[in-house]
Amino acid sequence: MKYYIIAGEASGDLHGSNLMKELYKEDPDAEIRFWGGDLMQKTGGTLVKHYRELAFMGFVEVIFNLKTILNNITFCKKDITAFNPDVLIFIDYPGFNMRIAKWAKELHYKTHYYISPQIWAWKENRITAIKQDIDKMFVILPFEKSFYEDKHHYPVDFVGHPLIDAIQNQPAFDEAIFRKENQLSDKPIIAVLPGSRKQEITKMLSVMLSVVDDFKEYQFVIAGAPSQDFEFYQQFITNKNIQFISNKTYDLLRSAKAALVTSGTATLETALFKVPEVVCYKGSWASYQIAKRIITLKYISLVNLIMDQEVVTELIQDDCNTKRIKEELQKLLEPTYRETLLQNYDILEQKLGGSGASKKTAKLIVADLKTN
């Protein structure tokens, strides 16, 4: 059968690659065409567009890049028509994917959605479009099933969180070799995860690194995104205690004592690696003003949302400053605080439903295609 997958971000590339591996197991003759990244490309199939061409962040930034976005939508529709897949699989990235889903449903393509749009955070009115345009929804957060089924009477499949699989499937790790290969000293590591898009890295990295001189007994290591070149990061490396590695975030987290993390999927990844973290977010003034008026959630990090309490500290906008980052990072290095945080991380992992998300989703997709 023929599968067309659309993932528009680094996290979608990761989860898309693992889903593709399981689809090939379930359907060895599968033909897969996709929008994604390097990980999906290594798995097989045909890459149509890389997510680095698609990642526009924030309300204002989307407006400035509207022409490019609309051109991508037009191109995508033509490419789907030419490929004529048995199913379209959307992975997160709702602004783009829901537009394609509406068009696809009108042409009677089968539509599956893996990793739900976060309509529980904002744009809850998207539920109408989801009911009309999405045949099957696979959700990865425990509270999403009740949100869809109890509140909106729309049946979904809770498959567990694919990050658990991604982390469990990591190869054997030797920290000493990792440090040597990346020219890191013996100092304990504070990982710095500033995101994957240029816009958010530019906003976040300077303020995250502004505390380096207050922690001279540690080395700060920037997790470089695979979509960005080292030259872009060089402007932020102004201290001998700042190191850089690219495309090795999981190995970095396995070595880290603590982490400063931009809000997003990375907050959950850091928690699942059992690394104490401070969550940081700083958007453009205009985008932040818009967001705080339409997003009603108590928290911005997935860790706190899943736990429904403040487990990790969130420093948002004006609170994301040198003084507050220093204070919260010092807490992470205190034994009692760390122990409580790590206990909460164990509870978090239990709530996520165990391993096998990619396999469960692939089985459900293929079974649906065979019976319809």
Steps between C-alpha positions, in 0.01 A plus 500: 500500500598863453548737793546878490633644827529870591723603793610862524737512798799323658280310748272391216804371312599288799155353554439469127819296456399255773149472358645429155718220639191334645295556183767319299476208746122487471501558124832394340381623160415847630574799276557807716530859383545765767575850622743472790870497575825307514372224730205418277725513195737244656206268562402480134238633265517826306558839663292774335591800717722539807342650810769771513319658205171500692577612856353843565442582865255746655200693374692794356763280335229295325348818356836609359549159336142451383586491129750218552253306712224532239740391224592194706132410543440525124807288426397241761155455347650445154751250637232301685284489187792368294588234760136402571559338843278252680525712815627839611671501841532839669750543784428802722573826303130596497503838324619330183361151546141598574487700177621198304258272689199711402598489134586129516170404658308680225685277253419189710855420611525307825638728774678389819651734759788388726581737788196720535495875449506653848143627480473458876744793521351733241276498192264249659255586222722289273309201636233568236755468219659194661163323517433583136843443349686238707396134477719376788686686774787348700576694819814478712411685822281330761264794552431533126281190484251635753522846343392365162261226606334638814492867410463486122356150434769421242658153531881484503771241568744568785824331392743626765782747448754419223781670692512202735583276204747748355687513830487126572631425150817703548822302446739419783669812635845566643523846653880500506513433125230763438700763690822409323348500151342840559800653679311554824682536832436300816288782647133413562279603208211742487317432174354796312213415265395824325266344242537419133381812316720802441238734640473326835876434527569869442247593769610243757867414478658826618290521814550130575876542478505823700550299823814315387737705714293420811563126457871479422530148639266380223521495121202616299443296185267624226291234327524599134197420286562290187320764294750775591867544412772558760574841349162623619579403862849654504367848577373371838818318609675780687647309795755220534252316723255467210526195275296393199392167358265441210230239453589307818239632740415163654864417572539845650201447728637162607812685619342812652466600863229756421345674201359830378229416248287706265134403533383228262551127457853534642356565847349151499809339348715653774267369771496149352881500509464591870687831469386782733400798285386859488255576219557830320287688248540841343310595183476820303298764686217493248476121483504472880227761542280312256576158651425593861156624396392184322683222689336421833726220626650518848838377372707507181715190553375151421641376830277727705199456272511120529559512876243779542729676748820704490766232509759698303543877524383701199666834430282677245569827316610767754571233763746344259796712610850452637404538866215249492687246288792513744269449801316205348813333367656515845193317638542222243847431636378456861463130598162522677338700220640261239372193683143632514511597134628158392223328697246707308669403173437132585129571551494693171637201309234271646227743388625487140382144451813298433683409181382399153327815369646477149422128471143542626436786260642317198288192577185714531572683173567184298204316656271790406625496142445125470144514631383805302 
